[in-house]
Amino acid sequence: MNAFGAVELGRRGTALWHWLREGARTAVLMRPRTEALRARPSSVLQLLALLVISGIVLQRWAIGGPAQFDATAIASGWLSTLLTLGTCWLVVRSHTASADFDSEGPGTATLFGLLLAQELVLAWPLGGAYLAALQWTPPSLPSEVDAWPEGVWIVTSLWIALATAVVLWRHASRQGLARVAVAVNAALTVMLPVWAPPTAYWVEDEPLAPQAAAEPPSFVPTQAILEAQVRALPDALASLQAGRPGIVDLYAITFAPYAEEDVFSREASLVSGLMRSRFDAQQRVVQLQNHARTAADMPWATPLNLQRSIERIAGLMNRDEDILFIHLTSHGARDGRLAASFDPLQIDDVTPQQLSAWLDAAGVRYRVVSISACYSGSWIAPLSGPGTLVMTAADADHTSYGCGRKSELTFFGRAMYDEALRSTHSFEAAHATVRPLIEQREKAAGKTDGYSDPQISVGLTIRGPLRVLEQRLGAFVPNQ
């Protein structure tokens, strides 16, 4: 038995495939053959149920990773449906009251059922186009990944509104308020999902690291902590060793200013350890971070502490050969600000312009700057120069991924520092390796705003010292 024809929508109603056939005709703006359609309450209910099921399935496909179903979402988003039903009633009323129309035209239930069938027919190809846009970006739009699926969504919404309006317009009287109601309904069909978006059927799960399950502890600035902090930065800077003549040494600063989420503290610790173990920087690393667990032991990640650390290292390093590596990890904003938080203290954000000015003033000639934050591509232009390598977790228009409270490491931090740089000493090669890997993982995790698109800028004169460093470390690594 035919899969469509086997389903009848109510006793003596119309078979489902007839509804879909006429819905398909209206979906491409053809005139429907409503004389063959007879709606029953069960017809409308079953078409509505199929629309809900389609929405549930399509939304689940849009999420590549684990997700939880929210049954309460079924009760949301019905306002536009009710408005369409009311418009159908006005159209039918104008139809039957007008001498210009045949009184045997479709009733309200039939006209409403036809529009439901039309939306059901359109849901799958247009929904599939939107899902494809989330997963695929034309090569001509490398920096507009988020605008591409948004544009597809707008086009599909407009087409659904147009197809609905054409059906209603054909059945409305030329006189009265019916056609005004049709125009208003078309506008609201497009605008309501923007003004009052329905609740999503699925809530995406973010991988939960065992050590990230608990809320971070609260920070209480006791007298003991404050007194210890007064000594923390001077002690850390005093322990740094001077550069060795004739040897390209790497100095490192890690900066994690956002205390509310453990992921940044963990990433800064990971990167600091990697610099010590694989880049021969045992006594040349300064770790600055804001976190309640390390508040008494580790210098805080403040703009002034970062500036002082740069100045101290600049005074110790051989500026014609040594390299300063700085890794900054936090939330980022479109204007380039790196978010700072350490309640109840007030910590200022850091900007790329500030960091560039501090490095220039200190006379640091060779620099590798790594920024793990959303929109971190905005740091490229202010920091780029002949002696600088800048690499970021995202471009200037996109978020990065994995910076939530439940994350163990950011996607960029894991791929770059916990994986790629454990098998190479080349920042440039490692960055090239992680780009496709991060894109693959973001798609699998269901990132919906487009590929983060990590960026890199390599100055002409930084490559020489980096190559010498890579050769030295490749020949002898103290602790793999």
N, C-alpha and C positions, 0 to 999 in steps of 0.2 A: 504494500500500500504506500502511496506517495507520502513522504514525510510531512509535507505541508497539508495536503488534502485530507490526511487522517485526523487533523485537529479541526474540530468545528467550534466556532465561538458562539456557543449558546444554541439551544434548541431552535431549529428552523432559521438559524442565523446563517451568515455567509462563511464559507470555508476560508481558512487563514490565507491560503495562497491567492484567493481573490482579493483580499485586503492588500496583500503585499504587491500584487500585480498593479492595482490601481494606485497604491502608494508610490510605486516605482515610476508610474507615468507622471504623477504630479511632481516627483522629485526632479524630473528633467523638464518641468514646466509644461507638460502636456495636459490636455483637458481630461479629467477623470470620467469614467463611465459609472456614475453613481446609481444609475437605475438597477444595477446588479447587486448593490450593497444593501444589506439590511442589518442594522446594528441591534444588539440586545445588551442588557447590562453586563452579561458575562463577556460579550465581545470587547467592550471597553476595558473591563477589569483585566482580561487576559492580555490585551495589547499593552496596557500600562505595566503589567507584570513583566512582559518581555522587554520593555524599554528599561525597566529597573535592572533586570538581569544583564542586559547588554551593557549598561553603565558600569555595573559591578565588574564584569569580565574585562572590559576595556581599561578601566582604571587599574585593575590588578596587573594587566600586561604592561602598563606604563612604569611599574615598579619592578626593577630587576631583582632586588634582594628580598629578604624576609619582610613581611608586613602583617599587621593585625586588622581583622575585619571589624568595622564599627557599625553595628546593626542600627544604631540610632540615626545614622545618616539617611536611612530610607525615609525618615519623616521630614527631611529638609528639602528645599528646592522646588516645592510644588506651586509657588506663587505664579510663575509664568504659565504653568499648565492650567491653573484655575482661570487666569486671565484669558487664555486661548479658548477655554470652554465658554466663558461669558461672551467673548467675541462671536463664537459660533452661534450662540443663542440670538444675539443681536442681528447677525447676518440672516439667519433663517427667518426671524420675525420680519425683517425688512423684505425678504424674498416673498413670503406669503402675503404680505400686505400690499405688494406692488402689482399693478396690472401688467408690468413689463415682463413678469416672470411667470413661469408655469407653476401652478400651485402644487404640482406633484414633485417638486424638487426635494433634495435630501433633507431629512430632519436634523435636529441638533445633534443627536447621538451619532447618526451616520456621518455627518460632516466632521464631528470631533474624532470619531474612529478613523476616518480617512486621514486626518492630520497625524494621528498617532502612528498609523501604518507608514505614512510618509517619513516621519522622524525615525522610525525603526529601520526603514530601508536606508536612510542616509547615515545612520549612526555608524554602521560598520565601515563603509569606504572612507567617510570623512574622519571617523575616529582612527582608522588605520593610517590615514595620511598624517594625522597629528602625531601618532606614535612614531611613525617613520621619521618625522621631522625632529623628534627628540633624540633619535639615535643616529641621525645622519645630517651632516652639514655640507653644503656645496663648497668646493674649494674656493669659490669666489667670495665667500663670506667668512674668512678666518677669524675675524674679530667681532662677529655679530652672531655668535651661536645662539644666544638667548633670544635675539630678535627673530630668528628664523622660525622656530616652533610657534612663537607668539603670533607671527604673521599668518601662519597656516591656521591657527586657531581662529583668528579674526575672520579670515576668508570663509572657513566652514560655518561660523556663526552667521555671517551675512547671507550665505547661500540658504541655510535652513530658514532664516527669517524671510528671505525672498520667496522661496518655494511655498511657505505657509501663506504669505500675503497674496500670492497669485491665486491660490485656491479660494481663499475667502473673498477676494476682490471679484472673482468671476460669479460668485453666488450672491453678492450683496446688491441691493437696490442702488440705482444711481442717485436716489434721493434719500434724504434723512441722514442720520448719524452713523449708519453702518460702515460706510467707507472711511469715515474719520476713525471709527473704532479699529478698523483693519490697519490703518497707518500707525495708530498709537500702539497697537499690539505688536506690530513689526519692530518698532523702535524699542519697546520694552523687552522683546525677545532677545535683542542684542545687548541691552544695557543691564538688565537685572543680574545676569551672572557676574557682571563686573561690580555692580553696586552691592549686591548681597549674594556672594558666591555660596553655593550649597556646601554642606559638610562633606568631606571626602569619605568614600566608603572604606578606604584602606589607609592605615597609619603605618608609615614606613618604620621598620626596626633599624636601629643603628647598632653595629656590633658592640657588645658590652665586654670590656676587659674586666677580669676578676678584680684587679686592684682598683678599677674605676667605679665599682658599683656603689660605694659609699659616697655620701656628700663630703666635699672637702671640709676640713675642720675650720672653725672660725678663728680669725686672727684677733688676739687681744694684746695690744701694745703695752705690756707691763714694763715696769722700770728696769727689771733685769734684761728684758729683750732690747729695750732702747739703749741701755749701756753697752750691751754686747754688740749692737749694730754700729755704735760709734767706732768700735775697733775693727769691725769686719772688713770694710774696704781697705783701710790702711794695711792690715795684716795680709790680705790677699795680694795687694800690689807689691808689698815688701818681699813676698816670697818668689816673685818672678825673677827668672835668670836673664842675664844680658845675652845679646846675640853673639854668636861665635864667628870671628872673622873668617872669611872664605867659605862659610857654610850657609846655605840658604835655610834659615829656620822659619818655622811657622808659629806665629802667635795667634791666640784665639780668644774671642769674647763671645759668650752666649748670653742672650738677653731675653728673658721671659717675664714681661711686666704684668700679665693678667693672672691674678691670684685665684679667681673664682672657679677655674677649671684646671684639674690636675694635668690634663694632656700637655699643656705648655711646659710645666715644670719637668715632666717626664722627658719630653723631647729635648729640652735644654741639657738635662743630665746625660741623655744618650749621646748628643752631639759633643759635649765636653769630654766624655769618656772616649769617644772615637778619635778626637783630636789628640788626646794623650797617648792612646794605644797604637794608632796606625799612622799618625803624622808627627811622631817624635816631638810632642809638645808637652812633655810631662810637667815641667815647671814654667810653662808659658801660656797657661789657660786661666782666664778670669770668668767665673760663672756668676752672673747677676740674675736673680730671680725673686719674684714676689710670691711667697707661699707661706701659709701658717706653720707648716712643719719645719721649715728651714729659716724662719724669721730671725732666730737668734744666732744662727751659724753662718749664713751666707749673705753677702752684700745684696741689698735690695736693688731691684731693676728700676732705677730712676734715671731720668735724662742726665742729671748731674753726675751720677755714678758712672754712667756710660762715657760721658765726656772725660772724666778724670781717668778712667781706665785707658782710654785711647791716648791721652797725654802721657801717662806713665809708660805705656808700651812703646810709644814713639821715642821716648827718651832712652829706652833700653835696646831697641832693635838697631841693626845696621840698615839704615834706610835705603841704601843702594842695592840691597840684595834680599833682605828679609820680607816676609809677607804677613799681613794682618788679616786674619779670617774673622768675620763677625756673622753670627747666626742670630736672627731676631725671629721670635715666634709668638704670635698673639692673633687676636681678631684684627682685621683690617677694614678700612673704610675707603669709599671711592675717592675721597680727597687725599688719600695717601697716609692718613694718620694711623699709627699703630696703637691700638687701644691699651690703656693701662688701668688696673684696678687693684686696690689693696685696702678695702674698707677696714677700719674707719679713716685711713689715711687718704689724703688727696695727692694722687700721682699724675703728673702731666703726661699727655701722649707725646710720642716721638714722631717726627716727620722726616722724610728723606732729605729735605733741604737742610735740616739741622745736622743730620749725620754727615752729610757731605761737607758742611762748613767745619765741623769739628775735625774731620780727617785732614782737610786742607790746612787748617790752622796748626795742627800738630805736625804737619810735614810728613805724613804717612804716604809713601810713594806707591807701594804695591798693596792692593787690597782685594780681598774676595769677600763679597757681601751676599749673604743668603737670607731671603725673607720668606718665611712660611706664614702666609696670611692671605685672606681674601683680598682681591683687587691689588695684589702686591706688584703687578706689572707697572703700576704708577711710580714705582721707585726706580725703574730702569733709567729714565731720562735724567733725573737729578743727580744720579750717582755715576753714570757712565763716564769713562775717560780712558786715556791710553793705558794707564796703569791699574785699571779696575776690571774685575770680573764680577758682574752682578747676576744672580740667578734667583728666580722667584717661583712660588708655588702656583701662581695664576697670572693671567694677563690683567690689564687695567680694567676690564669690563666684567670679569667673572669671579665668582666665589671659588675658593679652594674647598677641600672636603676633609672631614674627619676631625674638626676642631670642636666637637660637642663634648659635653660632660661625660658621656659614656664611652668616648674614644680612648684607646690606649695611646695611639700616636696619630698625628695627622697623616693623610695619604702621602703627602710630599715628604714628610719627615721619615716615614717608614721606608718608602721606596728609595730615597736618596741616601739616608745615613745609616739605616739598619740593614740595607741590602746592597745597593750599587757600590757604595764607597768601601765596602768590605772586600771587594774584589778588584778595585782599581784605586789609584791615587790621583786620577785625573777628574777634576770637578766637571770639566767640559764633557768628557766621555760619559761620566755618570749621569749627567743631566740629560744627555741625548738618549740614554738607555731608559730612564724612568718616564719620559714623556708618553710613549705609547702604553706603557704599563699602567700609569695612572689613569689614562683615558679608558682603558679596559676595565679597571676596577671601579671607576666612577659609574660607568654604564651598568655594571653588574650590581652595584649598590643602589641604583635607581636615581642617581643625581639628575634632577629635572631642569636645571637652568643652563645646561650646556657644559661642554668640556672646559675645565679650568684653564687649560692651555698654558702650562708653565713656560716662562720666558728666560732667556739668557742673553747677556751682552758681554763680549770679551774684547778688551782693549788690546791694541797692537803690542804694547811693551810689556804687558803682564804675562804673556805667553812664555817669554824666555825664562824668568825666575820660576814659573810653575813647572816648566819642563825640567829644569835642573832639580827642583824639589822632588818631582815624580821619579826621576832616575835614581836619586839618592835613597828615597824610601823604598823603591822597588828592589834595590840591592840589599838593604838591611832594614828590617822592621823589628824594633825591640820587643813588641808584644802584639801578636796578631789577635 
